[in-house]
Amino acid sequence: MGPSRNFDWGDINGDGHTDFISSVADSFPNHTGGLWVQLGDGRRGFLSAGRLGDSGEGAVSLGEFNQDGRMDVARLTNGSEVDIYAGWGDGEFVYQQTLPMGVGPSGLTARDYNGDGRDDVAAPWSNWGETPYLSVRINETP
């Protein structure tokens, strides 16, 4: 795994140990970019659960987006969208949907912003010196 610039902590596989996921830029010729999942072993160490995706670096945040009780992940992509991946509860994720977030977000966080018990996503952004904004996507999963 290369140098991590974007990561989040949480219990990805439900075993009570802290795990983390990191988003790493693609590096030629090794092509090691993507989302890397590291599962906590309970002894201050981590075991690699693998790589999700094959390229791209972007802000990443863990949350519970589809109401199944398992940790999911949101990743900022191409500067204007967020990909949501549903967690299987074992350290693996599957692509679920893409959400538009506005132009030029500089970060990403998942929290319950409207108090309905479901995690939403928010990304701060500004357009080259203009007033900064916060783009929030409310989770409307039934």
N, C-alpha and C positions, 0 to 999 in steps of 0.2 A: 504494500500500500504506500502511496506517495504522501507528500505533505498535505495534511488536511486543513482546509480553510473554513469549512462549514460543517458543523456537527450538532447533534442533540443527544441527550441522555434520557433513558427511561427503561422500564422493564418490558422489553420487546417480546419475550417469549413466556412471560407470566410465571417465572420460577422464583421470583423474589429477589433476584440479583440485578444490579445495575448493568445495562447494556448500552451500546451507543451505535449510532449510524452516522457516517460521514460522507460528504460529497466531495469527490476528488476530480480535478481536471484531468483530461486525457493527456497522456504523455507518449510521444512518438519516440522510438519504435515499439515500445512495450504495450501500449494501449491499455493502461491500467486505470483509466478513469471510470467514473460511475459512482453509484451509491454502494458503500461498503458497510456491512453489518458485522459488528463484533459483539458476541454474547459474553456476559460476565460469568466467570467460573466459580464465584463465591470465595475465592482465595486471593483477591486483588489482581487477578489476571483476566485476560480475554481470549476467547476462541473465535476465529473467523467463521462466520456463518455463510460467507460468500459475497458476491457482487451482484448488484441489481442494476441492469442497464449497462451500456458499454461506452458511454461518453458523457461529457458534460459536468460542469461544476456549477453549483448554485446553492443558495441558502436552503437549508433543510430543517424541518420541524416535525416532531412526533405529535400525534394527536389521535383521538378516537372519532373518526369521521362517519363511519357507516353503522354505528350502534350495534355492533356484534360483540362488544366487550374485549376486543383485541386491539393492540396498538397499530395504528396506520401511520403513513408518512406522507408529508407534502414536500415537494421540491420545486423551487423556483427555476424555470427554464427560459431560455432564449430572451430573457429580459422583459417579458410581458405576460407570461403564463405560469400557472402552477399545476404540476402533475400530482395527482393523488394516487397513492398505491395502498391497496387494502392489505393488512397484515393477516397472515394465516395463523399467528400465535406460536410459531416455531422458529422465527427469525427469517422467514421468507415472505415476500410481498408480491402482489400482482397488480399491474396497472388497472386503475378504475376509471379515472376521468381527468380531463384537462379543464382548468378554470382560467378565464382571462383576468388579469390583475391590473391593467393599466400600463403605461409606458415607463420603463426604467426603474422598477422596484430595486431597492438596495438591500433588502433583508426579508425575513419571513418569520412569522410566529403563529402558533396554533393555540388558541384558548377559547373558552366560552365567553364571547364578548357580549352577548345579549341575554344571558341568564336562562337559556332554555334547556340546559343540560347537555348540549351538543357542542363539540369543538368547532370553531370557525377558523378562518385563516386571515391574517392581516399582513400587509407589506407596505413599508414606508417608501415614498419616492418623491423626487423633485425633478423638474424639467430644466436643467442647466441654469441654476440661479433663480428660478421662480420660487414662489412660496411652496414649501414642502407639503405633501399630502400623505394621508394614510388610507390606503385602499383596503377595505374589509369585505370579504365574501362570507355571508351568513350561510351556515349549513342548513339546507332545507331537506335533508334526508328524513323520510318519514320514520 
